[in-house]
Amino acid sequence: MGLTASSTGICAKDSGLVVKKHSEDDKIIAVAGNPNVGKSTLFNALTGLHQHTGNWPGKTVSSAQGFCRTENFGYVLVDIPGTYSLLAHSAEEEVARNFICFGGADAVVVVCDATCLERSLNLALQVMEIFPKTVVCVNLLDEAKRAGIKIDLELLEKRLGVPVAGTSAHKKKTLFTLTEKLDGICSGKITPNPRRLSYSAPIEKAISEVECEIDQRYYAKVPARRLALMLIDSDNSFRNELKNCFGEDFFTDKLNLAVERARTILAAAGITSDMLSDKITSCILKNAAEAAQGAVSQPPKKIPKIDKLLTSRALGFPIMILALLVVFWITIIGANYPSEWLSAGLFALGDRLSELFVRLNAPEWLRGVVIDGAYRVLAWVVSVMLPPMAIFFPLFTLLEDLGYLPRAALNLDYPFWKCHACGKQALSMCACQKGTPPAACSCGRGIY
């Protein structure tokens, strides 16, 4: 089994989510994965479709489609948007979830990053729970090897209960194992038995409450267990998608009441609707860690002493505060002199322009709007804002290039998490709007 000449690009095409088969026997394969795991590179290698394969996160904003053929089947590959989860909190996650659930795929290939396999398994486990006919493709094996990471693919396959293939997408000879696994799962020679995800007791109880009320005729599309979980955590968009797929009859009174009872069970356990997704993700990550344990081995990471110092509990925050104070002090003190020069020059020019308006006998209101209003505001903003920005942003960029900002974000991650945010948002604290209120007051006074 393997790729033939027809998969080198002649048959490749891009037709979005409208899946077009070359023949009735062709199989539809959804290609899913996190951003930047080589998913598009793998897609291109299989189909020959020339698609940009840069490293921008979430770059696959629309679904591409291509064709490849093995000795047994023709495959229509659909490259769905890169996503980290199927809990549908973004447009990419919603598209990925809907296509996997309702797109009519015959199998799903989940592309994982061999250099951080445990994190990639988060998505793979969710897909497996929705769609048992899943092939896990562990990509970037060459990079993992260079990093000293060893992956036992056979043990991983046993742990996950679905076919696992190792690839290096830019090396075409490594793709034959993947196509063999696809042929096996599509022909029925391989019967997957996906790992059952275990959740916390309140979530399991809530799932059981809803699962028993789902009509068995819908099981063929989405397993009842996962469907129950998505109903409990879903928004209106997913309910509308279910209505479009299954019809209005799907949401019976008993099912709606069961969903409400399930949410009541979770609320009684202290799990609000805002917390549910985080709780589900935590459980899935725990399952991913268990699946990867023993299957992935890597050399112990040596944490540099500077990292221990900058992220330590005792000195992390004092160093961060001191660094920011130094940056702000240099910005404020250093900006005073160029700000004074700019202000003197621009306002002197404003006086000359005002005299010119007087000589031209321009109406008083026109001089007020143009000079006292628009020009003075512009002069004020430039003289007050430009010097601090010209000093602050290079200093901020220097901290980023030195690698300090990610460590500062790590220090702030927990307190920001307590506020339902994340450490990365701490960087926005440094966006100071100096000089804006005085400029606004000047503008209002001048126009008035």
N, C-alpha and C positions, 0 to 999 in steps of 0.2 A: 504494500500500500504506500501511497505517496503522492506528491504533487506531479502533475503532468504539464506539458507545454501550454495547455490552455489556461493555466493559472498564472501565466507570466505577464498578464496585462491586457491581452487581446480582448478578454471577456469582461474585464473590470468595468464597472459603471457606477455612477453616483446618482441615486434617485431618491434620497431622503428616506422617510419612513414608509413610503409607498413601496412595499416589497414586491419586486418583480422577479418571478422565477423564469429560468430558461426552459424548463420543462416541468411537468406535474410531479416528477419524481425527485426534484431538487429539494434539499433540506434547508430550512432557515435557521441560521445560527446567530444568536446575539453575542456580541463581543463586549464584555463589560470589564471594568477595572477602575482603580484609582487614577487620578491624573498623574502623569509622569512616571508610569510603570512600563512604558514601551508598548502600550496598547496599539497606538496608531502605527508604530513601526512594524509590529507583528501583523496588523491588518494589511499594510502595504506589501509585506513580504509574501503573504498568502495570496493576495489578489492582484498584485502588481499595480494597484491604484496609486498614483503619485499624489500624495497628500502631504501637506506641510507637517513636519514632525518636530517642531520646536519644543522648548521646555517650559512654556507658559502654563501655569496651573489652570485647569479647566478650559483648555483651548478648544476642545471638541464641542462646540456649542450647538451643532446640528448633527444629525445622524447621517453618516455616509454608508454607502452600500457597494459591495463588490462581489465578485464571483471567483470561486476556485473549484477545481475538480480533482477527486482522487480516483482510484481504480474502481471504487464502488458507488460513489455518490457525487453529485454536483452540489455545491454548497453556496447559498446566498448568505454572505456575511454582512451583518448590520452592526456598524460601529456606533454604539450608543454613547451618550455623553459620559465623560469621566466623572466619577462620583465616589465619595467615601462611604455612603450609606444609602439605604433605600427607605429611610424614614420620611423622605420627601419634605425637607424643610427648604428646598431650593428648586428652581426650575429644572436644573440638571437631574436632581434626584427624582423629581416627579416623572420626567420623561423616561429615565432608566427603569423606574419601578413599573410604570404603565406598560412599557414595551415587554418587559420580562413577564409580567402577569398576563397581559392581554394581547400581545403582539403576534401570537401564533407561532412562536419559535419552536423548533424541534429539539434544540439543545442550546445551552448557554456555555460559553467559554469565559471564565473569569481570569483575567490576567493579573498575576500577583508579582510583587517586587521581591526577588530573592534576597536583596540586601536588607530588607525590613519586612520579612514574611509575616510575622505575627500581626503587624498592623494591617497588612493587606487581607489577611484572613477574615477580618471583620466584615468586609463586603462579601467575601466568598461564602461565609456561613449564612448570611442573610439570603443570598441567591439560592443556595442549596435548600433552604427551608421553604422557599417559594417554588423552586423548580428543581426537582430531584435529578433530572437529566443534565447534570452540570459537569463540565471538565475544568479542573483547576490547572491553569498554565502558570508554572513558576518561571517567570522570565528573568532576564539579566543574570543568568547563572555565571557568566564570565566575570561580571563585576563582583559578584559574591565570592568567587574563587580568589580574585585579586585581594579582596578584603579579608581572606582567611576564613570565610563562612562556609560551612559544610552542611548540606541538606540531604537527609535520608528520604528520598522521594517515595520509596516503597512503604516506609513507616508512616509517612504523612498520608499516603493514599489509604492505608489501613485505618488511620485515625479519623479521616474525613468520611470515608465510605463512598467516595466518588473517584473516578479516574484522575490521576495527576500526571502531568507531563512537564518535563523541564526543557526550557528553550533559551537560546540567545537569539533574539528576533532577527538581528542583522546577519546571522549565520544560517543560511537556508537549510543546510543539512540537519540542523537541530529540530526542524519543524516536522519531520516525518513521524516522530513519536506522537506528536499532537494530533496529526491527521489520522493516525492509527486508532487513537483513543476515540476520536470523533466517529470514525467508521464503526467502531465497536459499540458505542452507546446508541448510535442511530439505527444500527442493524438489529439491536437487541442481544448481541453476543455478550455485552457487558451490562449487568443489571446493577444500577447504583443503589446503595443503601445509605443515604446521607446521615451524618451525625445529627442526633436529636439535640437541639439546643435546650439547655435547662435555664430557667429563670428563677427569680426569687419567689418565695411561697405566695405572697399576695398577687403577683402577676400571674403565676400558674393558676391560682384559684379564679382569677378574673377571666383568663383564657378559657378555662373549663366551663365557666358560666355561659359564655357566648358560643363556644364550639358546638355544644349539644343542640343549639337552635338553628344551625346552618343546614340548609337542605342538602342532602347527599349528592344531588344532581350537579352541584356546583363544584364538587371536589376535584373534578378533572382539570379545571382551570387553575385553581389555587388551593393547596392543602388547607383544610378547615382550621387547623391550629394557627397557621400563619395569618389566614384571613381574619380569624377572630382577633388576633393581636393588632392587626392593622385597622380593624374597625374600631377598636377601643382607642387607638392612638390617632385615628385619622381625622382629616378635616373635610370640608365640603367637597373639595376637588376629587378626593378619592371616592366619596360616596356617589358623586356624579358619574365618575368613571365606571363604577360598579353598575349603576343604573343603565348606562349605555351598553355595557357588555352583557349583563344578565337580565335586564329589564326591570320594570317597576316592581314586579312580583318578588324580587329578591328581599326587599326590606319589609318583612312581615311585622306585625305588631309584636309578636313574641320575640323576634330578633331585636327590635328596637328597645324593648323592655330589658332584654338580657344585657345589651350594651350599657344601658343606664345602671343596671344592678352591678355590672362589672366595675364601672367607674366609681360607684359608691363603695365597693369593696376596697378599691385602691385608695380612695379618699380616707377611709377609716384606718388604713395602714399608714397614712401620712404621705401618700404619693399623689400629688396634685397633677393636673393635666400638663403643667409646665415641666414637671419633674419626670414624667413618665418616659420620655424619649431618652433622657440621660440614664435612667435606671435600666432601660432595655439595652442601651449601648454598653453599659458597664457589665451586664450579664454576658453579652456577646463577646466582649473583650476577654472576659474570664474564660469563656469557652475556647477562644482563639489561642490563649496562652496555654491551655491544657493540650490542645491539638498540636501546638508547635513544640511543646516540651519534649526533649529527647530527639525530635526530628531535625532540629536546628541547633548546630553547635558553632560557636564562634569564639575567637580568642578574647580573653578578658580585656575590656577597654581600660586604658590607663587615663585617669582623669588628671589633667595638668594641675599643678599646685595653684596656678593663677585662677583656674576655674573654681577650685575649692574655696579660695579666698573670696572671690567676687560673688559667689552664691551661698556663702555660709550664713547661718542664721544670726551669728553674732555680728559679722562685719558687712554682710551683703547690703543691708539697707543704709547703714551709715556711709558706705562708700558710694552708693548710688546717689544719696542726697548730696554728698560733698561734690561729686562729679557734676551734677546738675546745677548746683550753686555756683561752681566755678564757671560753667558755660554761661549761665545767666549774668554773672558778674562781668565777665569779659564782654558779653553782648551789650549790657547796659552802659558800662563805663566807656567801652570802646566806641559806642555809637554816638556818644554825646558830641564829640568834635565834628565829625562829618555832618551830623544833623544840624549843628549850629551854622556850619558853612553853607549847607544847602538852603536852610531857612533864610539866612541873610541874603543870599543871592536871589532866590526865587521871589521873596517878598519885595526886595528892591526893584526887581523887574516888574512886579505887580504895581508898584507905585508909579513907575514910568508909564505903564499901560493905562493906569487910571488917569494920569495927566493927559495922555493922548486922547482919551474919550472926552475929556473936558474941552480940549482944544477943538475937537471935531463937533462940539455942541451936541453930543449924543444924549438921548433922554436919560434921566437919572435912573429910571427903573432898569434900563438896558445895562448901564454901568454896574448897577447893583447885582444883577443876575450874572453877568459875564465875569466881572472882576471880583466883587466882594463874595459872590457865591461860588461859581464853578472854578475860577482860577485859584482863589485862595484855598478852597478845599483841596484841589489837586496839589498845590504847593505844600499844604500842611501834610497831606498823606505821604507825599514823596519824601519830604524832609524828616518826618517822624518814623515812617515805616521802612523805607529803603535801607538806611544804614544798619538797623538791628537785623533785618533779614539777611543782608549781605554778610553779616558776621555770624549770626546764629546758625544758619543752615549749613555752611561749610563745617562748622564745629560739630554739628549734629551728624553730618555725613562722616566726619572723621571717627566719631564714636561708633558709628555703624560699621565702617570699614575695619576698625580694630576689633570688631566682634563683641563690643560691650553691650549694645542695645538688646540682643537676644537674651543675654544673661540678666539684664535688668528686667526684661519681660518675664523671665522665669521667676525672679524674686517676687514679682507682683501678681503672678498668676493665681495663687491661692486667695489673697484678699479680693481680687477682682472676680474670681469664681464665686465667692460668697455673695457678690452683688449681681450674679447671673451674667457676668461678662468674662473676658479672658485677659491674660497678661499683655497680649499684643495691643490691646486697646489703650494700654497705659501710655503708649507713644503719643497718642492724640492730646495728652495732658500738656505736652510741650508746645502745642500750637497756640501761642499767645497772641491776642489781638491788641497790640500796643497802639495807642494813638487814635483808635477808631472813635471813641466817644467825643473827644475834643473836636475831631474833624467833622463829625456829624452835627455837633452844636454850632460850629462855625458856619456850616452849610445852611442850616436852618435860619440862623440869625442874618446871614447875608441875603438870602432870598426874601426873607420877611421884610 
